[in-house]
């Protein structure tokens, strides 16, 4: 799977206008071959900041969409509506774990993986996800590798903030951290988001 990440800072008083435009963009994407899903999530520490995640089956599918008339959606952006924050944009999926149910609380972590340690890091993250699922309250966990370097993006969807806090304080997480190898990666960013909208592929 292929992921496009954006973080947008929306102009004051224009949040609904921005959400409407993003819904229109994702509506253009939804019928195209290879589109999987898109979501918009608000940073709970900064209401102007919105995380945009667009998932495609492959980079080729995304490129094919961008080559269509619908792929030129960016040309009509209203002036001053939002600003793109500088972020790593393109990722490929290296691990995925499904939980259960549906939730709109999203935890985003960006890490720098030690060169040459991707296999060990990925294995350790799989151990993390295996320990996380039985605690409950997690709906989906994905690990993504930046296409231009050694940054990793971990995205965990939870049913609520309370479920994240329960995992954070659990004996299972303490046990995982006690046995996890050191030196595989270093944390760069971590944030908490509330999903505002989701768009799935249309047949």
Backbone as CSV, one residue per row, in Angstrom:
resi,resn,N_x,N_y,N_z,CA_x,CA_y,CA_z,C_x,C_y,C_z
1,UNK,0.843,-1.193,0.000,0.000,0.000,0.000,0.886,1.254,0.000
2,UNK,0.331,2.330,-0.515,1.056,3.582,-0.694,0.275,4.689,0.002
3,UNK,0.970,5.516,0.781,0.331,6.544,1.594,0.860,7.921,1.241
4,UNK,-0.071,8.866,1.103,0.272,10.280,0.980,-0.153,10.971,2.262
5,UNK,0.794,11.645,2.917,0.519,12.374,4.157,0.652,13.875,3.919
6,UNK,-0.301,14.634,4.451,-0.198,16.086,4.486,-0.639,16.571,5.858
7,UNK,-0.090,17.697,6.293,-0.598,18.401,7.465,-0.904,19.822,7.027
8,UNK,-2.158,20.219,7.199,-2.633,21.516,6.747,-2.999,22.380,7.942
9,UNK,-2.547,23.620,7.913,-2.952,24.615,8.908,-4.024,25.486,8.273
10,UNK,-5.244,25.379,8.786,-6.400,26.034,8.194,-6.515,27.467,8.710
11,UNK,-6.878,28.364,7.807,-7.036,29.772,8.172,-8.171,29.938,9.183
12,UNK,-8.042,30.882,10.131,-9.092,31.105,11.133,-10.454,31.361,10.487
13,UNK,-11.468,30.725,11.044,-12.825,30.928,10.580,-13.180,30.216,9.290
14,UNK,-12.268,29.378,8.754,-12.518,28.737,7.457,-12.466,27.206,7.544
15,UNK,-12.650,26.674,8.746,-12.539,25.226,8.924,-13.558,24.461,8.087
16,UNK,-14.823,24.867,8.129,-15.835,24.127,7.379,-15.575,24.224,5.883
17,UNK,-15.142,25.375,5.415,-14.805,25.525,4.000,-13.682,24.565,3.606
18,UNK,-12.678,24.447,4.483,-11.563,23.534,4.209,-12.035,22.086,4.201
19,UNK,-12.871,21.716,5.184,-13.370,20.338,5.232,-14.235,20.018,4.012
20,UNK,-15.018,20.979,3.571,-15.842,20.764,2.383,-14.963,20.552,1.153
21,UNK,-13.897,21.333,1.043,-13.005,21.171,-0.111,-12.305,19.812,-0.066
22,UNK,-11.844,19.399,1.105,-11.183,18.098,1.224,-12.154,16.963,0.908
23,UNK,-13.407,17.103,1.337,-14.417,16.085,1.014,-14.624,16.008,-0.498
24,UNK,-14.608,17.156,-1.153,-14.750,17.172,-2.614,-13.554,16.484,-3.278
25,UNK,-12.338,16.788,-2.805,-11.136,16.162,-3.363,-11.192,14.645,-3.203
26,UNK,-11.546,14.200,-2.000,-11.574,12.760,-1.742,-12.717,12.083,-2.515
27,UNK,-13.778,12.837,-2.773,-14.841,12.316,-3.625,-14.385,12.107,-5.057
28,UNK,-13.468,12.964,-5.520,-12.889,12.773,-6.847,-12.031,11.511,-6.890
29,UNK,-11.315,11.250,-5.816,-10.419,10.098,-5.768,-11.169,8.780,-5.668
30,UNK,-12.266,8.774,-4.934,-12.930,7.525,-4.524,-13.250,6.560,-5.656
31,UNK,-13.695,7.010,-6.847,-14.039,6.035,-7.894,-12.836,5.517,-8.683
32,UNK,-11.664,6.081,-8.472,-10.517,5.718,-9.307,-9.902,4.389,-8.867
33,UNK,-9.438,3.639,-9.844,-8.820,2.335,-9.582,-7.631,2.483,-8.645
34,UNK,-7.585,1.625,-7.644,-6.469,1.611,-6.728,-6.617,2.496,-5.512
35,UNK,-7.663,3.322,-5.459,-7.893,4.127,-4.261,-8.429,3.245,-3.148
36,UNK,-7.906,3.415,-1.927,-8.364,2.625,-0.786,-9.206,3.453,0.171
37,UNK,-8.623,4.520,0.719,-9.366,5.354,1.655,-8.628,6.657,1.898
38,UNK,-9.359,7.621,2.434,-8.764,8.885,2.852,-9.422,9.310,4.153
39,UNK,-8.662,9.960,4.992,-9.248,10.510,6.204,-8.639,11.861,6.529
40,UNK,-9.441,12.656,7.219,-9.016,13.956,7.735,-9.153,13.897,9.244
41,UNK,-8.097,14.291,9.958,-8.114,14.226,11.418,-7.590,15.533,11.993
42,UNK,-8.265,16.030,13.023,-7.899,17.285,13.654,-6.937,17.034,14.819
43,UNK,-5.876,17.806,14.885,-4.924,17.733,15.987,-5.621,18.218,17.255
44,UNK,-5.680,17.385,18.271,-6.432,17.781,19.466,-5.726,18.861,20.273
45,UNK,-4.455,19.124,19.970,-3.727,20.187,20.661,-3.702,21.494,19.866
46,UNK,-4.225,21.460,18.631,-4.197,22.641,17.768,-5.327,22.505,16.757
47,UNK,-6.448,23.163,16.996,-7.634,22.959,16.175,-7.457,23.417,14.730
48,UNK,-6.469,24.259,14.461,-6.237,24.701,13.089,-5.506,23.647,12.262
49,UNK,-4.824,22.720,12.924,-3.972,21.745,12.248,-4.754,20.467,11.943
50,UNK,-4.693,20.040,10.672,-5.410,18.844,10.238,-4.460,17.903,9.499
51,UNK,-4.499,16.643,9.890,-3.717,15.589,9.249,-4.558,14.965,8.139
52,UNK,-3.976,14.864,6.953,-4.645,14.270,5.808,-3.886,13.004,5.424
53,UNK,-4.581,11.884,5.349,-3.986,10.609,4.956,-4.773,10.047,3.779
54,UNK,-4.070,9.764,2.683,-4.692,9.193,1.491,-3.963,7.909,1.143
55,UNK,-4.682,6.800,1.114,-4.072,5.484,0.927,-4.508,4.912,-0.420
56,UNK,-3.510,4.459,-1.167,-3.717,3.850,-2.476,-3.097,2.462,-2.476
57,UNK,-3.543,1.623,-3.394,-2.987,0.273,-3.466,-1.519,0.281,-3.881
58,UNK,-1.121,1.292,-4.641,0.264,1.363,-5.107,0.576,2.790,-5.537
59,UNK,1.863,3.095,-5.647,2.272,4.398,-6.160,1.822,4.567,-7.603
60,UNK,1.846,3.476,-8.369,1.414,3.536,-9.766,-0.055,3.937,-9.865
61,UNK,-0.892,3.439,-8.960,-2.311,3.796,-8.976,-2.487,5.284,-8.666
62,UNK,-1.715,5.773,-7.704,-1.776,7.202,-7.373,-1.322,8.051,-8.560
63,UNK,-0.220,7.664,-9.192,0.284,8.406,-10.345,-0.726,8.403,-11.489
64,UNK,-1.409,7.268,-11.688,-2.414,7.186,-12.742,-3.563,8.154,-12.467
65,UNK,-3.983,8.252,-11.213,-5.015,9.215,-10.843,-4.555,10.643,-11.119
66,UNK,-3.334,10.964,-10.730,-2.843,12.337,-10.913,-2.761,12.715,-12.385
67,UNK,-2.664,11.729,-13.264,-2.589,11.995,-14.700,-3.963,12.237,-15.332
68,UNK,-5.034,12.035,-14.563,-6.389,12.257,-15.071,-6.814,13.699,-14.809
69,UNK,-7.902,14.142,-15.445,-8.419,15.487,-15.135,-8.725,15.674,-13.648
70,UNK,-9.262,14.641,-12.983,-9.539,14.754,-11.544,-8.271,15.004,-10.747
71,UNK,-7.135,14.504,-11.244,-5.878,14.656,-10.531,-5.347,16.073,-10.499
72,UNK,-5.968,16.970,-11.231,-5.548,18.374,-11.210,-6.315,19.209,-10.216
73,UNK,-6.900,18.577,-9.203,-7.758,19.273,-8.237,-7.082,20.453,-7.542
74,UNK,-5.767,20.405,-7.406,-5.075,21.444,-6.647,-5.073,22.810,-7.302
75,UNK,-5.365,22.873,-8.577,-5.295,24.153,-9.293,-6.349,25.149,-8.818
76,UNK,-7.447,24.658,-8.262,-8.529,25.554,-7.880,-8.587,25.894,-6.407
77,UNK,-7.505,25.720,-5.668,-7.549,25.981,-4.220,-7.847,27.460,-3.956
78,UNK,-8.843,27.741,-3.123,-9.119,29.131,-2.762,-7.921,29.757,-2.038
79,UNK,-7.647,30.989,-2.352,-6.478,31.665,-1.793,-6.574,31.763,-0.271
80,UNK,-5.491,31.381,0.406,-5.399,31.541,1.850,-6.202,30.565,2.669
81,UNK,-6.776,29.537,2.046,-7.638,28.610,2.788,-6.855,27.813,3.816
82,UNK,-5.719,27.272,3.400,-4.842,26.569,4.333,-3.420,26.557,3.782
83,UNK,-2.496,26.283,4.694,-1.085,26.200,4.349,-0.595,24.775,4.586
84,UNK,0.193,24.261,3.648,0.794,22.940,3.821,2.024,23.034,4.701
85,UNK,2.031,22.269,5.780,3.211,22.218,6.637,4.256,21.293,5.996
86,UNK,5.546,21.621,6.091,6.567,20.724,5.521,6.584,19.386,6.270
87,UNK,6.310,18.307,5.560,6.299,16.960,6.155,6.823,15.959,5.126
88,UNK,7.215,14.775,5.614,7.477,13.651,4.716,6.136,13.281,4.070
89,UNK,6.088,13.181,2.746,4.799,13.032,2.064,4.451,11.602,1.687
90,UNK,5.400,10.835,1.168,5.066,9.544,0.568,5.672,8.382,1.353
91,UNK,4.852,7.354,1.587,5.253,6.200,2.375,4.735,4.916,1.728
92,UNK,5.445,3.818,1.986,4.948,2.484,1.627,4.765,1.678,2.906
93,UNK,3.768,0.808,2.903,3.435,0.064,4.119,4.383,-1.119,4.303
94,UNK,4.858,-1.285,5.538,5.745,-2.405,5.844,5.125,-3.366,6.852
95,UNK,4.080,-2.934,7.563,3.404,-3.833,8.505,1.992,-3.313,8.751
96,UNK,1.085,-4.240,9.012,-0.298,-3.866,9.303,-0.906,-4.884,10.255
97,UNK,-1.626,-4.385,11.251,-2.331,-5.245,12.196,-3.745,-4.710,12.359
98,UNK,-4.727,-5.562,12.152,-6.122,-5.168,12.325,-6.557,-5.423,13.753
99,UNK,-7.281,-4.473,14.312,-7.901,-4.655,15.610,-9.352,-5.046,15.411
100,UNK,-10.235,-4.408,16.172,-11.663,-4.707,16.040,-12.463,-3.435,16.280
101,UNK,-13.670,-3.398,15.719,-14.536,-2.250,15.887,-14.076,-1.062,15.067
102,UNK,-14.593,0.102,15.426,-14.214,1.331,14.746,-14.066,2.436,15.767
103,UNK,-13.050,3.272,15.565,-12.833,4.389,16.468,-12.217,5.546,15.719
104,UNK,-12.360,6.727,16.277,-11.927,7.933,15.598,-10.799,8.660,16.321
105,UNK,-10.139,7.983,17.256,-8.982,8.581,17.927,-7.724,8.004,17.300
106,UNK,-6.867,8.879,16.780,-5.701,8.459,16.009,-4.421,8.919,16.696
107,UNK,-3.482,7.992,16.843,-2.157,8.304,17.376,-1.163,8.225,16.222
108,UNK,-0.416,9.287,16.028,0.580,9.375,14.943,1.964,9.548,15.555
109,UNK,2.893,8.676,15.164,4.279,8.772,15.642,5.223,8.713,14.451
110,UNK,6.181,9.631,14.432,7.222,9.640,13.409,8.542,9.281,14.080
111,UNK,9.243,8.307,13.504,10.494,7.830,14.078,11.590,7.825,13.021
112,UNK,12.824,7.913,13.481,13.982,7.769,12.608,14.618,6.412,12.881
113,UNK,14.564,5.526,11.887,15.084,4.175,12.057,16.594,4.178,11.804
114,UNK,17.328,3.517,12.676,18.775,3.401,12.526,19.104,2.702,11.210
115,UNK,19.997,3.271,10.382,20.325,2.618,9.108,20.741,1.164,9.302
116,UNK,20.197,0.300,8.442,20.499,-1.124,8.512,19.668,-1.901,9.513
117,UNK,18.749,-1.223,10.218,17.975,-1.887,11.271,16.488,-2.026,10.930
118,UNK,16.123,-1.861,9.670,14.700,-1.893,9.337,14.055,-3.245,9.622
119,UNK,14.735,-4.325,9.310,14.140,-5.645,9.550,13.899,-5.865,11.043
120,UNK,14.889,-5.540,11.855,14.747,-5.711,13.304,13.694,-4.767,13.862
121,UNK,13.679,-3.537,13.375,12.692,-2.557,13.828,11.278,-3.013,13.490
122,UNK,11.082,-3.478,12.258,9.759,-3.938,11.848,9.300,-5.132,12.680
123,UNK,10.210,-6.053,12.952,9.863,-7.211,13.782,9.459,-6.770,15.184
124,UNK,10.169,-5.792,15.716,9.848,-5.293,17.052,8.499,-4.602,17.073
125,UNK,8.187,-3.852,16.011,6.885,-3.201,15.944,5.750,-4.225,15.811
126,UNK,6.011,-5.322,15.138,5.000,-6.378,15.071,4.764,-6.975,16.456
127,UNK,5.837,-7.127,17.229,5.691,-7.598,18.609,4.852,-6.606,19.414
128,UNK,5.112,-5.314,19.190,4.343,-4.269,19.863,2.856,-4.409,19.547
129,UNK,2.528,-4.565,18.269,1.129,-4.640,17.865,0.460,-5.907,18.419
130,UNK,1.219,-7.017,18.459,0.676,-8.261,19.006,0.358,-8.117,20.492
131,UNK,1.164,-7.326,21.193,0.895,-7.085,22.616,-0.264,-6.113,22.798
132,UNK,-0.429,-5.209,21.840,-1.455,-4.161,21.955,-2.866,-4.704,21.770
133,UNK,-3.077,-5.604,20.805,-4.434,-6.028,20.440,-5.216,-6.622,21.611
134,UNK,-4.640,-7.527,22.414,-5.439,-8.127,23.486,-5.892,-7.137,24.559
135,UNK,-5.210,-6.019,24.680,-5.613,-5.021,25.676,-6.943,-4.379,25.288
136,UNK,-7.240,-4.376,23.981,-8.523,-3.882,23.508,-8.518,-2.396,23.170
137,UNK,-9.553,-1.998,22.419,-9.723,-0.594,22.106,-8.938,-0.092,20.909
138,UNK,-8.244,-0.974,20.204,-7.510,-0.564,19.008,-8.218,-1.133,17.789
139,UNK,-8.358,-0.314,16.755,-9.092,-0.749,15.574,-8.189,-1.030,14.379
140,UNK,-7.041,-0.365,14.307,-6.161,-0.551,13.160,-4.781,0.015,13.496
141,UNK,-3.718,-0.713,13.075,-2.349,-0.240,13.286,-1.546,-0.457,12.017
142,UNK,-0.898,0.597,11.551,-0.086,0.497,10.354,1.290,1.100,10.566
143,UNK,2.288,0.484,9.947,3.662,0.995,9.972,4.075,1.271,8.538
144,UNK,4.593,2.475,8.303,4.897,2.944,6.960,6.338,3.446,6.893
145,UNK,6.978,3.198,5.734,8.352,3.645,5.523,8.380,4.771,4.500
146,UNK,9.031,5.868,4.866,9.198,7.006,3.975,9.952,6.577,2.721
147,UNK,9.492,7.032,1.562,10.102,6.605,0.302,11.464,7.252,0.058
148,UNK,11.807,8.270,0.844,13.043,9.005,0.586,14.094,8.848,1.680
149,UNK,13.866,7.960,2.643,14.841,7.825,3.712,14.396,6.850,4.779
150,UNK,14.945,7.006,5.987,14.747,6.036,7.066,13.713,6.463,8.100
151,UNK,12.816,7.373,7.740,11.747,7.724,8.663,10.625,6.691,8.593
152,UNK,10.068,6.393,9.751,8.930,5.481,9.854,7.739,6.241,10.422
153,UNK,6.562,5.947,9.907,5.328,6.552,10.380,4.444,5.453,10.957
154,UNK,4.142,5.541,12.245,3.250,4.587,12.905,1.906,5.264,13.121
155,UNK,0.846,4.629,12.645,-0.501,5.169,12.760,-1.381,4.151,13.463
156,UNK,-1.908,4.532,14.627,-2.747,3.634,15.416,-4.104,4.292,15.624
157,UNK,-5.149,3.608,15.182,-6.505,4.098,15.399,-7.110,3.380,16.601
158,UNK,-7.652,4.174,17.508,-8.224,3.663,18.753,-9.715,3.998,18.805
159,UNK,-10.419,3.296,19.669,-11.825,3.637,19.851,-11.991,4.933,20.642
160,UNK,-11.004,5.282,21.489,-11.098,6.514,22.280,-9.739,6.834,22.893
161,UNK,-9.609,8.037,23.420,-8.395,8.418,24.137,-8.235,7.565,25.393
162,UNK,-9.339,7.219,26.023,-9.265,6.398,27.235,-8.635,5.042,26.933
163,UNK,-8.915,4.492,25.755,-8.329,3.201,25.395,-6.827,3.324,25.173
164,UNK,-6.395,4.440,24.590,-4.956,4.672,24.446,-4.294,4.781,25.817
165,UNK,-4.902,5.543,26.719,-4.334,5.724,28.054,-4.263,4.391,28.796
166,UNK,-5.273,3.551,28.593,-5.275,2.242,29.260,-4.097,1.394,28.770
167,UNK,-3.854,1.414,27.458,-2.698,0.703,26.918,-1.395,1.312,27.420
168,UNK,-1.322,2.636,27.439,-0.098,3.326,27.835,0.310,2.967,29.261
169,UNK,-0.669,2.693,30.105,-0.409,2.400,31.507,-0.470,0.909,31.834
170,UNK,-0.596,0.081,30.822,-0.842,-1.336,31.060,0.427,-2.126,31.368
171,UNK,0.246,-3.265,32.017,1.354,-4.190,32.263,1.885,-4.763,30.962
172,UNK,0.998,-4.929,29.974,1.420,-5.466,28.681,2.399,-4.521,27.985
173,UNK,2.138,-3.221,28.052,3.073,-2.287,27.417,4.393,-2.246,28.182
174,UNK,4.327,-2.291,29.485,5.559,-2.300,30.281,6.406,-3.528,29.953
175,UNK,5.741,-4.677,29.780,6.467,-5.903,29.453,7.090,-5.818,28.061
176,UNK,6.347,-5.248,27.120,6.899,-5.083,25.768,8.128,-4.183,25.798
177,UNK,8.030,-3.064,26.476,9.145,-2.117,26.497,10.367,-2.690,27.205
178,UNK,10.138,-3.561,28.174,11.255,-4.151,28.914,12.087,-5.088,28.043
179,UNK,11.438,-5.742,27.070,12.159,-6.711,26.246,12.538,-6.179,24.861
180,UNK,12.043,-4.992,24.483,12.314,-4.457,23.149,13.785,-4.060,23.025
181,UNK,14.456,-4.438,21.938,15.863,-4.061,21.757,16.026,-2.552,21.689
182,UNK,17.115,-2.059,22.224,17.408,-0.627,22.199,18.168,-0.272,20.921
183,UNK,18.087,0.993,20.540,18.909,1.504,19.452,18.386,1.272,18.053
184,UNK,17.164,0.770,17.913,16.643,0.504,16.575,16.069,1.756,15.918
185,UNK,15.563,2.684,16.728,14.948,3.898,16.189,14.879,4.950,17.286
186,UNK,14.741,6.193,16.866,14.557,7.295,17.814,13.300,8.064,17.436
187,UNK,12.587,8.542,18.448,11.327,9.249,18.215,11.597,10.669,17.728
188,UNK,10.810,11.099,16.737,10.901,12.456,16.207,9.679,13.288,16.563
189,UNK,8.494,12.717,16.394,7.251,13.430,16.667,6.209,12.445,17.174
190,UNK,5.266,12.978,17.958,4.108,12.176,18.350,2.928,13.116,18.535
191,UNK,1.768,12.717,18.021,0.595,13.565,18.146,-0.675,12.756,18.247
192,UNK,-1.728,13.410,18.750,-3.029,12.788,18.934,-4.065,13.551,18.113
193,UNK,-4.917,12.805,17.421,-5.850,13.399,16.472,-7.238,12.793,16.625
194,UNK,-8.222,13.588,16.270,-9.603,13.123,16.210,-10.018,13.077,14.745
195,UNK,-10.407,11.885,14.276,-10.822,11.766,12.878,-12.133,12.533,12.672
196,UNK,-12.152,13.372,11.635,-13.313,14.197,11.320,-14.110,13.595,10.178
197,UNK,-13.423,13.150,9.130,-14.119,12.557,7.983,-13.306,11.378,7.452
198,UNK,-14.029,10.416,6.852,-13.430,9.268,6.166,-14.138,9.114,4.821
199,UNK,-13.367,8.736,3.824,-13.930,8.422,2.507,-13.325,7.106,2.066
200,UNK,-14.182,6.147,1.703,-13.723,4.856,1.216,-13.857,4.781,-0.291
201,UNK,-13.216,3.793,-0.879,-13.285,3.601,-2.327,-14.718,3.303,-2.750
202,UNK,-15.070,3.778,-3.951,-16.379,3.483,-4.535,-16.206,2.513,-5.685
203,UNK,-17.089,1.525,-5.755,-17.030,0.535,-6.839,-17.350,1.202,-8.173
